């Protein structure tokens, strides 16, 4: 007999650790209808667009969803592969790699699933798969190194919205950030070193992070500070001088002021000032996606060349690099300390058959 999350406990479950790997999301296809559906969910999130709902709904449905889906679909077609969206393909590879590593290092069973905040597989689907496998302890890893209300907190919202419908809530741990983790910094630095060994070193290294409205920073979001710290620590690891590197922010949307300096304006100015080679890395993204492949490697590279530059070399995200997956696995292991699968006391463990036999003897149905 199968059951849904809302039906809860089964006496013959095999208790295990559940790991949910969460990322932003992707449309189901690079088409206008698929983008309209995806953007309607994404841009309706009050964590993403912090405007009065009645005002924003009028703008979203009256303007944005009438114009943006077609343009976004064309951009997605530039990066879409035979296997699908790059974010989803890489997310699945990351999930498999982390699952394999955890299975080797944990003392008890583990299930690892991928979920997207927007689109498929949804948070509800990812959580249901873990519940179906008997996950009674759950650790959630949003794949955002730097915390932001519009990403990390939004993931927590979706998690809570689903779990509040469950009768039996798993023990829960949530990883909020890892922007200054030494292993993460080392992975970024190593990826840059490898790029330089293969392609030579550009005249400057630009750290481009996804932008947010400046208003979010002024209202207390730590994202801006964490981005700056990540870049500074990587620069120190690489022993760069302050003139060797710079931070900028990309992907602004709408008319209000966002975090500055803007990536597209910065890259254009570099080229106009006589710079010929520029290296760009996007440390806020754990996997390559539209914003890195189409926006940086494509669109912004064109800006650089159109204004006199010769070569913008984009340094790929950490994706499913072995050292990246090792680092994420270590991070997860630190957050499950004290649970049975990580060598802690056997709380909640049970002999499934004996438990079921006793329950049936008392009149239970399963």
C-alpha positions, -999 to +999 in steps of 0.1 A: +000+000+000+013+034-010+005+065+012+008+102+008+026+126+031-006+137+047-013+101+058+019+101+078+033+072+098+036+036+087+047+009+112+068-009+087+088+022+075+126+019+074+136+051+092+163+070+074+179+104+069+165+125+042+185+151+023+168+177+002+190+196-023+171+228-033+177+253-060+158+281-077+141+263-106+137+262-143+109+262-169+098+228-183+107+239-218+122+269-236+088+280-249+067+311-243+039+291-226+063+273-203+081+306-194+048+323-187+039+295-162+073+296-146+076+334-144+041+336-130+051+314-101+086+329-096+076+366-098+045+361-076+067+352-047+065+381-022+101+373-011+113+380-047+093+411-054+087+431-022+060+454-033+023+457-022+006+427-036-023+445-053+001+469-070+025+441-081-002+418-094-015+445-117+020+450-131+028+413-133-003+402-151-009+435-170+026+440-183+053+415-173+036+382-182+025+397-215+060+407-227+088+389-208+080+352-215+087+354-252+120+371-246+130+347-218+121+317-239+144+329-267+172+333-241+166+298-227+168+283-261+204+296-263+214+274-233+190+245-236+206+211-243+192+177-255+190+167-219+171+199-209+177+229-187+214+232-176+203+240-140+182+208-138+208+186-155+235+198-132+212+197-102+204+160-108+241+152-112+249+171-080+222+151-062+235+118-074+271+127-065+261+138-030+240+108-025+268+084-034+292+102-010+268+102+019+260+065+014+297+057+017+302+078+049+270+075+069+263+046+093+226+044+084+204+046+053+200+080+035+178+093+007+187+123-013+163+142-036+164+174-057+137+201-054+132+234-072+116+264-055+098+272-088+090+246-115+097+209-114+106+189-095+087+209-069+094+212-032+063+191-026+075+164-050+110+163-035+096+161+001+071+134-009+098+112-024+118+115+008+087+106+029+079+077+006+114+064+014+108+066+052+128+098+059+122+107+095+151+131+098+155+158+072+183+182+064+177+208+037+205+224+016+195+254-004+223+257-030+228+294-024+262+301-008+251+336+002+219+341+022+192+362+008+155+366+017+147+362-019+164+328-023+172+311+010+143+324+030+119+317+001+131+281+001+122+279+038+088+294+031+081+267+005+094+240+028+071+252+056+041+255+034+044+219+024+053+204+058+025+222+076+001+200+057+018+168+071+005+151+101+039+138+111+067+164+107+103+150+104+131+163+126+144+192+106+177+210+100+182+238+075+215+251+061+212+289+057+246+299+041+281+288+035+295+319+019+327+319+039+333+282+044+370+276+038+363+246+016+340+265-006+365+293-009+392+268-018+370+252-045+364+286-061+401+295-060+411+262-075+386+265-103+401+300-111+437+286-110+427+258-133+412+283-157+443+305-157+465+275-163+444+265-194+437+300-208+461+324-193+452+351-168+431+381-178+439+417-169+413+417-141+391+391-123+354+402-120+332+385-094+297+389-107+269+381-083+231+381-089+217+415-079+189+425-056+172+458-051+193+481-029+162+485-008+166+449+004+200+456+017+188+487+035+160+466+051+185+442+066+192+415+041+229+403+046+233+392+010+255+421-002+279+418+027+282+381+022+290+385-015+317+410-007+332+386+019+332+356-005+350+377-032+375+390-006+383+356+007+388+341-027+411+370-037+431+365-005+434+327-013+447+337-047+470+363-032+456+390-055+462+427-050+432+450-047+436+462-082+434+427-096+398+421-088+364+437-085+328+428-075+297+437-095+260+427-096+240+414-126+204+406-137+186+437-125+149+439-133+126+469-132+134+506-127+144+509-091+181+511-079+197+477-074+230+467-058+259+485-076+281+485-096+261+468-124+279+440-142+269+451-178+280+487-172+312+476-155+322+453-184+314+479-209+335+505-191+364+480-188+364+476-226+361+513-233+390+520-211+413+498-232+411+464-213+415+435-238+411+404-216+387+399-187+380+369-165+345+367-149+333+342-123+298+340-107+303+326-071+267+331-061+256+303-084+263+267-075+254+256-110+255+271-144+221+285-156+206+311-178+221+339-158+257+326-162+256+310-196+234+333-216+238+365-197+275+365-188+292+341-213+269+353-241+253+388-238+280+404-216+308+389-236+292+407-266+291+440-247+328+436-240+338+429-276+315+456-291+332+482-269+368+474-278+376+443-256+390+412-272+381+383-249+358+379-219+365+345-205+337+331-183+349+307-155+322+281-151+304+274-118+315+247-096+286+225-109+293+188-102+331+191-098+344+164-075+358+189-050+325+208-049+305+177-042+331+167-015+327+201+001+289+199+000+289+164+015+312+176+043+288+205+050+259+182+052+277+157+075+284+186+099+248+194+100+236+159+108+259+153+137+240+137+166+216+119+144+218+080+143+230+079+107+260+100+117+269+079+147+247+096+173+224+078+197+198+054+181+169+077+188+139+068+167+154+037+152+133+005+154+129-030+142+103-025+115+088-060+116+086-062+153+070-027+154+045-037+128+036-070+145+030-052+178+009-025+161-012-051+142-018-070+175-032-038+189-055-033+160-036-011+136-044-014+099-008-012+086 
